[in-house]
């Protein structure tokens, strides 16, 4: 399987991602072996986020075609952490995959959430590593919803595109959820609807309020009508411009943030595993005051052998 | 100091809480020693939460007098995690403390937030333990704001009173923030304002929507006008009724939740300490793919000696 993966067999890639999703240690082992055999080329990791109905899928499809026209190999990772079901997503995905089916340079994968976002977030990061190692030039990370989970997931991308529409309330909700702060590029999609210019002014006003000094970098605002590919090229150029603005140092800083995010998730997973194995014993002692929380942590971390992973 | 604490000297209690706030290990050591010398009597821990301006302070003051009339010793822990400043709180606190100054059976303490909520939440739990050990019959835990931090902090109380007012939007915001689900008792304060009955009907309707079967326990709704002590006795009785409904088993379950919360916070603190000490070394290796997150965690947790606490 390692050989097939290294040879560029997409079925090997799909199998690896499934192993990573399942938390199977053969997945991480394979990823490690593959890393030892191949130099990682950094992909451009582009997060696309926004409320349901903002037209993210259509937008991403447009971006895929634009990247393909440049000769780039493209992967899309679609995530819906808010939905425990995948039925709808799978149907939609099939239609989308159909569009790109004949194209070997495009790989689409949707990620079923399994309740625990912690687990999902980790899987997303390791899947990104797998896609990067496989050799895609561009990886789109598409998340549905507006909330902390989107902020978290977006933090693993090199560039975050926040998609809004002139339809009422989008911007307000996004502001409240803190998603505006993570935008590197704003995309006002469905810009043929009334209110697109007003929304653009609102975003600009919010940016001015938030600007700390004249060196603050303002996220570019691009209007698109994804359904007829209007503005797609401009959007891609805005992402490119952000990459130039970031520079090598900026991108490395983002990658270190991604590593920190992954490590934090991994530590929390390990802590949960450790606690779950012994909580029936430790919590009553803590509750009765026989043990302090610090002592309990010491006992958990250093008084017991490392947990056996499933 | 241990002797003074055990003898009931409030200055020793104040000093212990300051040590716990500062994360000084002498605090946890003293708490442990005190536990070894004294049997813990469970206090009634009552969380009071709601948006700023809902009248929580006045309400708590009323409850203090009502508890004192029953001959109970009362402590109040006031927390404002949303504010990085304590100036305003300190002024307000002084006025409040003035009211109860002559009364040895009342102890008020406000907690300055120090940025990291994790740290604050842990301090709150250990301070609760200190107050409980000191021998208060009732501890009010007063939090300002409506958000995840309030939900977290409220989860360490035996009873959670959510304070709302007829003034517009309170209920909607609380519903959105998930604070309605944690209410054991609803208090509609400023019930002399128009809209109190409407708000009560809205809460009841929301409860009916959320009810899973006929055994669902509905949080009681009490209307108060704290400024003239109207409804305070009824509110206290509703809290008593909730304690009866919980029973010993229910209260123990809540205490185990509090222990789980504290332990989770302590694990996260330990993980942060571990990571902070070695992130400059580990993150670049993770970013370059030389190390997997699981390997990094193993190295953090088991490859290094336990971190030295400050």
Interface residues (C-beta under 8 A of the other chain):
Chain A: X25 X28 X31 X32 X35 X40 X122 X125 X126 X129 X133 X252 X255 X256 X258 X259 X260 X262 X263 X264 X265 X266 X267 X268 X269 X270 X271 X274 X275 X279 X282 X283 X284 X286 X287 X288 X289 X290 X292 X293 X294 X296 X297 X298 X300 X301 X302 X306 X309
Chain B: X28 X31 X32 X35 X40 X122 X125 X126 X129 X133 X252 X255 X256 X258 X259 X260 X262 X263 X264 X265 X266 X267 X268 X269 X270 X271 X274 X275 X279 X282 X283 X284 X286 X287 X288 X289 X290 X292 X293 X294 X296 X297 X298 X300 X301 X302 X306 X309
